[in-house]
Amino acid sequence: MKIITATLLGIGLANSLIIPSAQSAGKLSIEERLTQLELRLQQAESRANIAEQKNVQLQSQISLAEKQSLQAQKTSSDLEKRTAKIEKITPDDNGYFELHGYARSGMMTSQNARHAQGGAYLTPAGQTGGAVGRLGNEPDTYVEVYLEKKQRLENGATTRFMTMIADQQKSYNDWTADSSTLNVSQVFAEIAGLPSFTGAFKDTTLWAGKRVDRDNFEIPWLDSKFIALNGTGGGIYDIKWGNDVRSNFSLIGRSFGDVDIVTNDVQNYVLTANNYIGPVQWLISGMQAKDNNDRETPSGVKILHAADSGYTTLLGYKTDSFYGITAGESRSAISWGEGLGAEVKNIGTDPALLSDAKTMRFASYGIINLAPNWDFAPSVLAQYSKDRYMDGDDYRWVTLNGRVMQNITDNFALAYEASWQYMDLDPNGYLDYQKVHGNFYKLTFAPTFRASNISPFFSRPELRIFATWMNWDKQLDNYSNHDTLGSKDFTAGGEWSFGLQMETFF
């Protein structure tokens, strides 16, 4: 602006100091010419002052405009922040929708080019929850689809509705309605963040309906839950008694129905307190199925000593290290149950248990980085059960499993898995099962493709090609005529299977 002012002043002076022509100069005296020059200088000075005032006004306007622009930018930024906050607190009237799911599907063939036997519970111990490694051992298609509708209200409360549809089968055909097990396994609603709830209940979540408990957890490589609490009822999550101390409470019901030898429809009601103190979990469930002790065989014979009540308790520990030794993670739990609670994995689901049934179960797994690009996940699962289905029966088994991931690139890895299971089973005549004991072995090699190495064990989706070798002691073939081991073309002596599989969750 100073340049503009100087320019204007210069132009004014130039106009004022123009030398008169000779003709006009001859007619004016020196005194007159000086008077005119003085007048012109005054006029130029006046014009310069006016220009300077305009310059000051222009600078003021520019400064004001700059301030207004900065204020507008700040206002816009604040508005964006407020808008984002408002959108988070009060989305549109319809809230928002989420789709989640899990699925696996693959083809698996035996060394004889026949449909291969498989599954995490294929051994005789599987009847009482004895799982083995699942890698290269799943010939089925299984899918879960979760549909969720969430909304946050103006008062800060949130609502959630969720339903889960699942299906599992072993047919390789595209149209499989005849063999489908399509099931709606969850239908529930939640209300959380209620502004009238204070103190320990401030951040709680209320729920009711048919659901799988939110805080179930499992050993992923065995496809086995530490604890599974599923049914229809209601409860409350996250009552906070203090720093890092919280509790969940629920009351659910289960219908035993026609399961194995049960002919009457009996309801089992399960009351559970699930408590967390830092890394420690303590769960206790008490249950009652008042009419279960009156159940009968299909021929009308009453079952003696059938349980009509029971309890299950679990003590667990989770840490963000590999058993306190080095970096990694680990989780362990020990469970005990009696009566109807002697099914300590799937709580309250087994109507065939006797009133004197007792079960102890231990489960643990860890994850550790052994070396650059080498990760290891060992796990152990063991159980002892007595007087479970018949007075004097005895079931004992233990599974050791280890999975190793060798990360070749971000998109390709080699997976190795080994499983060993020992079982000593004495059904004491239950359902014509035979007393057996022995070992089961499984080895799997699976080249694996993935989109990104997000996690050594939990990157999904994964596409695998695998080869699996299984073998077991011959005595295990005699456990039952209806058991997997000992079935046609699947007997002790070593069995190879080959296949490919996809697995994903989101």
Summary of the structure (lengths in Angstrom):
residues: 506
radius of gyration: 39.1
end to end distance: 62.2
largest distance: 148.8
contacts: 1584
relative contact order: 0.10
helix: 21%
strand: 47%
